[in-house]
């Protein structure tokens, strides 16, 4: 279907201002520009926000939803979501997704733990995946003191963060560790090959480009051969025994086909899986609900999937 008019307006603005992609500039500049772009995103009030660090020094930001006992000292334990941001494993931090995490917490009733995982190229695969796994296991181990039900903790993320979320599920299964109860995968990166039909159809002109994704993979992988590892390319992993999943994809996105193939493979592997495609939409819209109505709707759908799965 035609591009969503709000997505088209954003793309037109980027073209008018000469923006050519975060992959075309030095890493430090890309990170600074991303931070500046997201600085003015509206932020819902929540009951409480707390910046913590795990015993390994990994920063987390926790959000308690409005109406909850923020200190977790009374009342029934709440479900939780451990969320990893996107940005090609190269850009982004907890500030970038602060607005989305607040909205997800309030709409789902979950305590949301945002993971400030270590970025590439300073830290190559599998560092970010190990950080996401560590964050989940740390939150689960301290669930009681955080007012969280350890049996109702999901993992999630968008783009590269979706890749890290499913990698943490694979690690838990493979290592015999406690597993997440649910996974929320927002247009996840799932295959280092970058050769699906959607990569050809959406190579340029829709925000995220084929060249950008190839650049991000080069930053993330110390060795191109690492791209075949199931924790890097979960589309090629054994997916049996993973937790139920909600997978969201968009029409005009190089990652569309790998995300939809991942949803099919999860279902074929016996994993209860719901898939939702937003036609007419572009990569990145999930965090842009303040300027794209469909972005707001997508966050609401993800929150509803969490609420139902963790009820």
Buried (B, 14 or more C-beta within 10 A) or exposed (E): EEBBEBBBEBBEEEEEEEBEBBBEBEBEEBBEBBBEEBEEBEBBEBBBBEEBEBEEEBBBBBBBBBEBBBEBEEEEBBBBBBBBBBBBBBBBBBBBBBBBBBBBBBBBBBBBBBBBBBBBBEBBBBBBBBBBBBBBBBBBEBBEEBBBBBEBBBBBBBBBBBBBBBBBBBBBBEEEEBBBBBBBBBBBBBBBBBEBEBBEBBBEEBBBBBBBBBBBBEBBBBEEEBBEBBBBBBBBBEBEBBBBBBBBBBBBBBBBBBBBBBBBBBBEBEBEBBBBBBEBBBBBBBBBBBBBBBBBBBBBBBBEBBBEBBE
